[in-house]
Amino acid sequence: MELRRRTLRHVDQAEYDHFLKYGEQAYGLTPQEIKGYDHELGEERAFDSVEHSYPEDYYFDIVEADTIVGRVLLLKMGHYFQLDFMVFDPYTRRGLATQAVAEALTYSGVLDRHEVRARVLEQSPHASFAKRILEVNDFTSTENYYVKGRRRRYSLQRMG
């Protein structure tokens, strides 16, 4: 397994098919949002989302044998980063997401300064797997999400 960083948020046919199957249940996407992805894919069946890409975000492809088998995203949300991850059906249950999440957190270094949060929707068919992946990566369950790290609120300087 290899983790490859992209500078832009990338969506392709494999991710779109994943969203078609699980988008509403697992990610809270509306049918209109999913239809919007289909429109954006166009004839190429892939697109880089310039308007939804930010330099402080991290976009990773999970790659195995030169095939993209999933994604890990770390998105800056004000004072914390939101973690999203997916592994496409033919590649699940092999530990790829667990390893990819660990590597993305290490590579990005976001835990040095920020809290990382991940939300798992209870109705998701992957809820038990997602929770296990987060727990193995030392996330703690709170009322509404899983969390790792802590927000650094102040930087102290001595005057003098």
C-alpha positions, 0 to 999 in steps of 0.5 A: 500500500502506498499513499500518494498526495494530490494538490487538488481534490480529485474525484473519479469514476471509482469514487463516484460509484462508491458515492452512488452506492453509499453516499447518502447512508455513509457520507450524508450526501443528498441525491442532488449532490451525488448527481452534481458529481456525475455532471462534473465527471463529464466525458473524462469520468474524472475531475480535479475540483479547483474550487473545492481545494485548499492549500491547507488541506491534504488529499491522498490516494490509497494506491495498491499495484498502481491502482487507486483503491481508496482515499484519505482526506484531511480538511481544515475546518477552522480550528480542527481538521476533519478526517474522511476516508474510504476504501472501494469495495473490492479492496476492503477488509485488508487493513488498507484504511487503518494503515492509510489513516495512520500514514496520512496523520503522520505525513501531514503533521496536523496533530502537532497543532490541531485536533482531528475529528471524524464523524461516523454516521450510525446508519452507514453500512461501514459504521462498525469498520470505520469505528474500529479503524479510528480506535486502532488509530487512537481516536477517542469516541465523543458524543458526536464524533471521534477525536484525536489530538487537541487544539492548541489555543494559546502560544505563550511568550514571555515579555521582558 
